[in-house]
């Protein structure tokens, strides 16, 4: 294993592409073989990523499993293939490799251009993994943009009725958001002389690179805009309900489960450590947006007649928590935020999978079309309730830990914010339980529902995997938080000059001028 | 001025092309009507021979041969060779893309190929000359060939309109160019680029004459590369010209004119950079916005791609405005990328439009992915590259341009890059409309599938693979960087 370390991450990145290559060589029929190949490739990727946390060194705050090689080199423009992993990207990587096989499994009902669907899905997986693993800004941007293309096709070709509108809205929002980030990356490159993230951080820490207040502000805003759209924060969220609802199940799972995390990941990886002063300056405003997202997302969820839209808006609310936890700018809040990113991925991914299974049976997302499903579908209904309970933060299940840590972190900084955020949790319980009540319990109101088949073996496999993840994340949360701690501390240290590191209680002083 | 036989080596590619062009003309009456493709093959052989000649020249230079002949009027520097190779390659692809099209439109004549070859001679002289009058001659040779080519569908009204419009406006623009040469000659007493530079640097030149000369040269060249506010002819001409000619027109002459533009402004007029920086800056902004905003509302695919060509000239001007060696390298790399993706895109249009170029509406592309997966796939690659999605040449090219501008360090260039990024965001919409039609929509009416001719399939595959290759690897980038060093 030691000898393998430098190639490990690259292997994980390349495995889905190997699947793509194999799929390209296979004929369009039979579908079963294409599905199995896609599942095999994604499972293999998951298997390869599974040992990562065991070989992960808890004490190292920096990058591990690093690999770097020259990619493009012309005078004045050097870009490297440089990947690495820390406590932040570790779990997002695992989340991606965990959710992709489930997304593949959930796509069995797809019969239209099956080959290209799975090719898109696997390319998407590599793109997402690349975003989390890239340590070179050029490489990061390449992955960041290129993963939009397969997602665009997944929504546009295999989506529901309004798919074309949703696909174009999705790609224009997210690409337009990152256009200015590209300029910011180039500007940063001009100032620091390199695309290497670690080198830029080092220069900032050592005082070799000093950004003026204006430069820092504009750079921060350019990055932040791209991330805020991805997260999405309140005024930038309008692409999300369309994209999530119109995407096929697999697309929704990946969108909600992984894609939204790219924004929060970007905040933690770039905005905080590279532009600490600007971050502090804008914290109240962003926190306000996060609070609005929490309450607004919850209120809109409350009145949704469409189950999938309800889950989509609940994502806006949940991601507000993540942002709030990040902006607490303390270790507890940050750990909570990272954990909550994973939790949200698993739970909301699970909800989308369940909504998708109901859709496969009835071809509708409307809540009023269902009711009393517990009788014909006992297994599916039990899992539905279980995932809902996890999503609303029942103790012992995953979201409880994350939300609790976020609230603790936020409370230390600003009790009022914590109080408003807690209100979001109450609302969350309200709209989710109300949905369960209308879908699962009560009398069967629609005769079509009486004869629905219960979960198949394939669906049970998906649901058991989700349930195990939920339980494990809930009970064994220290296994996760311990691996995040060094990274969270490291990010916060980068925001504070080392000299005042010991006096943790003191408010953050301005940069020392040596 | 001394003349030796070895000086002829400097114009070897032009000699080869001219000989083959004449051979095509002479052979034309002897080839029976259904067999005109043989003339195309002959022309193709000529271009390939010319490519070989360029490689030979490259080898000569590498071994230390002098780079200037005929008293500095003809140059064989790396800049010239790079662009020679590019424009000749464009002609190779354009000839291949034309074979079936000409049969389909029943305009298969030898003159078509001869004109392409003569046009290439003109472009070669433009990119490889260090003297204004010869650049002008090259410009005229290539322009006159393309005027005729634009009207090659004699019976189609639009084609006639295109030719006439192009001819009238084009002659007007070349007159401006010529007048600019005269004024600069008046100011500096020479037409050799390097001597103009020394004269301008020495400050003995008449400032008013210099100013006017620069402005007139700018007008002439801006017309040829279709940058605002001299871009108005582009959509009409591109729409009316036969599609393979549009492919050629939007790429070859544009690249050659851009090369001449760069060489004149960065070599001869470099001391006056303060005078023309704002011309380029303003023109870049106008060009990008006019191109992209107008493209948003087009329903005709040829016009949409024409406006997109204008927009791309605007991106190129960003690096031009930087005016550094780095900027020149970025322009050269972008020209290669642009040539491949645009040529590919217009080849798709030529194929899909069908007999008489009936199907030019974006709606006609509905369901193309199901009908013709290869054509749709290649077109998607070109469109994503035109947007600038990573892993395509379009991205790396744009990235390189932006970086070149930012590396110059001026805040005005940073703003130019921000505007360029905003324009990229605008452009996403209209390029993706075509992708939506091809992949997300069902065909509106039953359209019979014409099998993709092998020559078209070859051109598409080559350009699509080339577009992707340019996004992944850097050898062409290195060549571009080396070629840029020649302009000092």
Interface residues (C-beta under 8 A of the other chain):
Chain A: X72 X73 X74 X75 X76 X77 X138 X141 X142 X143 X145 X146 X148 X149 X152 X153 X156 X157 X163 X164 X167 X168 X171 X172 X175 X176 X179 X180 X182 X183 X186 X187 X189 X190
Chain B: X326 X329 X384 X387 X389 X390 X391 X395 X396 X399 X400 X402 X403 X404 X406 X407 X409 X414 X417 X418 X421 X422 X424 X425 X428 X429 X432 X436 X439 X440 X441 X473 X474 X477 X478 X481
